[in-house]
Amino acid sequence: MVKVPVKLVTWDDIVTWASTLAGKIIESRWMPDIVVAIARGGYVPARLLCDHMGINDLVSLQVVHWPSSAQVAEKAYIKYPVAQMDLNGKRVLIVDDIVDTGDSVLIARDHVLSRWPKADVRTGALQWISTAAKFKPDYYAYEVKEWAWFMYPWNLTEDLSNFITRIMVEEYKASGKVNWSLLELTEKLSEWYGDEILKVPVSYLGKALANLERNGVVLRLREGNVDLIKLAKG
């Protein structure tokens, strides 16, 4: 049984949703003076919104909520706050890629209002998981009714790195398995995260493994004619 259902998001999806989101904001007759992107997922959507709506002022803050793909931190928190500026009296749009639990957007909004209580703050996202989020953004492009982990084009390698690490660590704890062939790892990725993950180009799997090797998480070995990936701390 799939442990975490995964769905891929394409660049075409992003462009379409950003256009839809911008249209909804414009139709509301509330135009932001400045856009605040929630790092890191909100970077691209926020930039596209600025382009669609003709907004020049774009800043960011970073909320840490998912320390590893598809796993929740005990508590979301502001890692890097908004740079020094005066947002009082400004119409501020806080943007993220997706509102799943809602914690990141809520914390970002409360952070801005705590520093600039006279700011007019609203929130927007490309996707809103209505069945899971505790918070509904003021604007969203696409409502998701069944929870899944969405893999965006800008974090394919990172997600794969985290998925591989989780698989290897948990399988080691369960059975002591340390060495993996590429085929075994690919099959386990499909088993844990669904066949959708197999649509990710193979080159990203190579990049993920290279990053994990550089970070000391795995070792690349060769036994006979077989390339193996070994959990470094196993």
C-alpha positions as CSV (number, residue, x, y, z in Angstrom):
1,M,0.0,0.0,0.0
2,V,1.3,3.5,-0.9
3,K,2.4,5.3,2.2
4,V,2.4,8.8,0.7
5,P,0.5,9.5,-2.5
6,V,2.6,11.8,-4.8
7,K,1.4,14.0,-7.6
8,L,3.6,15.8,-10.0
9,V,3.1,19.4,-10.8
10,T,4.2,20.7,-14.3
11,W,5.4,24.1,-15.3
12,D,2.3,24.4,-17.4
13,D,0.2,23.8,-14.2
14,I,2.2,26.6,-12.5
15,V,1.7,29.1,-15.3
16,T,-2.0,28.3,-15.5
17,W,-2.6,28.5,-11.8
18,A,-0.6,31.7,-11.4
19,S,-2.7,33.3,-14.1
20,T,-5.9,32.1,-12.5
21,L,-4.8,33.4,-9.1
22,A,-3.8,36.8,-10.5
23,G,-7.2,37.0,-12.2
24,K,-9.1,36.4,-9.0
25,I,-7.1,39.0,-7.1
26,I,-7.7,41.6,-9.9
27,E,-11.4,40.8,-9.9
28,S,-11.6,41.4,-6.2
29,R,-10.5,45.0,-6.8
30,W,-7.9,44.7,-4.0
31,M,-4.5,45.3,-5.5
32,P,-1.4,44.7,-3.3
33,D,1.3,47.3,-3.0
34,I,3.8,44.6,-2.2
35,V,4.1,40.8,-2.4
36,V,5.7,38.7,0.3
37,A,6.8,35.3,-0.9
38,I,7.0,32.5,1.7
39,A,10.4,30.9,1.0
40,R,11.0,28.7,-0.6
41,G,7.9,27.4,-2.3
42,G,6.4,30.8,-2.8
43,Y,9.2,32.3,-4.8
44,V,8.1,31.3,-8.3
45,P,4.4,31.9,-7.8
46,A,5.0,35.3,-6.2
47,R,7.3,36.4,-9.1
48,L,4.7,35.3,-11.6
49,L,1.9,37.2,-9.7
50,C,4.1,40.3,-9.8
51,D,4.4,40.0,-13.5
52,H,0.7,39.4,-14.1
53,M,-0.4,42.3,-11.9
54,G,2.4,44.8,-12.6
55,I,3.8,44.8,-9.1
56,N,7.4,45.8,-8.6
57,D,7.9,45.3,-4.8
58,L,8.6,41.7,-3.9
59,V,10.3,40.5,-0.7
60,S,10.3,37.2,1.2
61,L,10.4,35.5,4.5
62,Q,11.1,31.8,5.3
63,V,8.8,29.6,7.3
64,V,10.2,26.2,8.2
65,H,7.3,23.7,8.4
66,W,8.3,20.6,6.4
67,P,11.9,19.6,7.5
68,S,11.8,16.7,5.1
69,S,9.4,16.0,2.2
70,A,6.0,14.7,3.4
71,Q,7.0,14.9,7.0
72,V,5.8,17.5,9.5
73,A,7.9,19.5,11.9
74,E,6.6,19.6,15.5
75,K,6.1,23.3,15.1
76,A,6.4,25.7,12.2
77,Y,8.4,28.8,12.8
78,I,9.9,31.9,11.1
79,K,13.5,31.1,10.1
80,Y,14.2,34.3,8.2
81,P,11.9,37.3,8.8
82,V,10.9,40.0,6.3
83,A,13.7,42.5,5.8
84,Q,13.5,45.8,7.6
85,M,10.9,48.1,6.0
86,D,7.7,49.9,6.9
87,L,4.6,48.0,5.7
88,N,2.1,50.0,7.8
89,G,-0.6,51.3,5.5
90,K,0.4,49.0,2.7
91,R,-1.7,46.3,1.0
92,V,0.4,43.2,1.5
93,L,-0.1,39.9,-0.3
94,I,1.5,36.9,1.3
95,V,2.0,34.1,-1.3
96,D,2.9,30.4,-1.0
97,D,2.7,27.5,-3.5
98,I,0.2,25.4,-1.4
99,V,-1.8,25.6,1.7
100,D,-1.9,22.1,3.1
101,T,-2.0,22.5,6.9
102,G,-2.2,26.3,6.7
103,D,0.5,26.7,9.4
104,S,3.0,28.4,7.2
105,V,0.7,31.0,5.8
106,L,-0.9,31.7,9.2
107,I,2.5,32.2,10.9
108,A,3.7,34.4,8.0
109,R,0.5,36.5,8.2
110,D,0.7,36.9,12.0
111,H,4.4,37.8,11.8
112,V,3.7,40.6,9.4
113,L,0.7,41.9,11.4
114,S,2.7,41.7,14.7
115,R,5.3,44.0,13.2
116,W,3.1,46.2,11.1
117,P,-0.4,46.2,12.7
118,K,-1.7,48.8,10.3
119,A,-0.9,46.8,7.2
120,D,-3.8,45.4,5.1
121,V,-2.7,41.8,4.8
122,R,-4.2,39.1,2.6
123,T,-3.0,35.6,1.6
124,G,-2.8,33.7,-1.7
125,A,-1.7,30.3,-2.9
126,L,-1.7,28.2,-6.1
127,Q,-3.3,25.3,-4.3
128,W,-5.5,24.9,-1.2
129,I,-6.1,21.4,0.3
130,S,-9.6,22.1,1.7
131,T,-9.9,18.8,3.5
132,A,-6.7,19.2,5.4
133,A,-5.9,22.8,5.9
134,K,-7.0,24.7,9.1
135,F,-6.9,27.9,7.2
136,K,-8.4,29.1,3.9
137,P,-6.4,31.6,2.0
138,D,-8.1,34.8,0.7
139,Y,-7.2,33.8,-2.8
140,Y,-6.4,30.4,-4.4
141,A,-6.3,29.0,-7.9
142,Y,-7.1,25.4,-7.4
143,E,-8.9,23.5,-4.6
144,V,-7.5,20.1,-3.7
145,K,-10.0,17.8,-2.0
146,E,-7.8,14.7,-1.5
147,W,-4.5,15.1,0.3
148,A,-1.3,14.2,-1.6
149,W,2.3,15.3,-1.6
150,F,2.7,17.6,-4.6
151,M,6.1,17.6,-6.2
152,Y,6.8,21.0,-7.8
153,P,9.3,21.5,-10.6
154,W,11.6,23.4,-8.3
155,N,12.0,20.7,-5.7
156,L,12.1,17.4,-7.6
157,T,15.7,16.6,-6.6
158,E,15.1,17.6,-3.0
159,D,12.0,15.5,-2.6
160,L,13.7,12.5,-4.2
161,S,16.6,12.9,-1.8
162,N,14.4,13.0,1.2
163,F,12.3,10.1,0.0
164,I,15.4,8.0,-0.7
165,T,16.8,8.8,2.7
166,R,13.6,7.9,4.5
167,I,13.3,4.6,2.7
168,M,16.9,3.6,3.3
169,V,16.8,4.6,7.0
170,E,13.5,2.9,7.8
171,E,14.3,-0.2,5.8
172,Y,17.6,-0.5,7.7
173,K,15.8,-0.2,11.0
174,A,13.3,-2.8,10.0
175,S,15.6,-5.4,8.3
176,G,19.2,-4.2,8.5
177,K,19.3,-3.7,4.7
178,V,22.2,-1.4,3.8
179,N,23.0,-1.9,0.1
180,W,20.5,-1.1,-2.6
181,S,20.6,-1.5,-6.4
182,L,19.2,1.2,-8.5
183,L,16.3,-1.1,-9.5
184,E,15.5,-2.0,-5.9
185,L,15.5,1.7,-4.9
186,T,13.2,2.6,-7.9
187,E,10.8,-0.2,-7.0
188,K,10.7,0.8,-3.4
189,L,10.0,4.5,-4.4
190,S,7.0,3.3,-6.4
191,E,5.9,1.1,-3.5
192,W,6.0,3.9,-1.0
193,Y,5.0,6.9,-3.1
194,G,3.0,5.5,-6.0
195,D,3.6,5.1,-9.7
196,E,3.3,8.8,-10.3
197,I,6.9,9.2,-9.0
198,L,8.1,7.1,-11.8
199,K,7.2,9.9,-14.2
200,V,10.0,12.0,-12.7
201,P,12.9,12.0,-15.3
202,V,15.6,9.5,-14.4
203,S,18.2,12.3,-14.4
204,Y,16.7,13.7,-11.2
205,L,17.3,10.4,-9.4
206,G,20.9,10.7,-10.4
207,K,21.1,14.2,-9.1
208,A,19.4,13.2,-5.9
209,L,21.9,10.4,-5.3
210,A,24.8,12.7,-6.1
211,N,23.6,15.2,-3.6
212,L,23.2,12.5,-0.9
213,E,26.7,11.2,-1.6
214,R,28.1,14.7,-1.3
215,N,26.3,15.2,2.0
216,G,27.6,11.9,3.3
217,V,24.2,10.2,3.5
218,V,25.0,7.4,1.0
219,L,28.1,5.8,-0.6
220,R,28.2,4.7,-4.3
221,L,29.8,1.2,-4.7
222,R,30.3,-1.2,-7.5
223,E,30.2,-5.0,-6.9
224,G,31.0,-6.9,-10.1
225,N,28.8,-5.3,-12.8
226,V,26.3,-3.9,-10.3
227,D,26.2,-0.4,-9.0
228,L,25.1,-0.2,-5.4
229,I,23.9,2.6,-3.1
230,K,24.9,2.1,0.5
231,L,23.5,3.9,3.5
232,A,26.6,5.6,4.9
233,K,25.5,5.4,8.5
234,G,24.2,1.8,8.3
